């Protein structure tokens, strides 16, 4: 079983977060997958972003505010 660090992107409304996780790789057909703890962490960050609890989300992830951009065609 191998573990590799990575980032999962979570998006809720006008916010997004880079959540550090560990991907677990093994010989099963479910690979790569997350540990239950990392899956719960993604849920916690998603819930915090949904309720605009940016401090709570920032304890677990790097948080961003998304802003629409208008592109002018040439």
JOLINQUI-V428752 format. One record per pair of residues at least 24 apart in sequence whose ideal C-beta (glycine too) atoms are under 10 Angstrom apart, sorted by the first residue. I is the first residue (numbers start at 1). J is the second residue. Records with the same first field share a line. If there is no record, write none. Layout:
I->J  J
//
This chain:
1->25  26  27  28  31
2->26  31  32
3->32  35
4->32
6->32  34  38
7->61  62
8->34  38  39  41  42  45  61
9->42  61  64
10->41  42  43  44  45  46  47  48  49  50  57  60  61  63
11->46  49  64  66
12->45  46  47  48  49  50  51  52  57  66
13->49  50  52  65  66
14->49  52  64  65  66  67  68
15->45  46  48  49  50  52  54  57  63  64  65  66
16->45  49  57  61  62  63  64  65  66
17->42  45  46  48  49  54  57  58  60  61  62  63  64
18->45  61  62  63  64
19->44  45  46  57  60  61  62  63
20->60  61  62
21->61
//
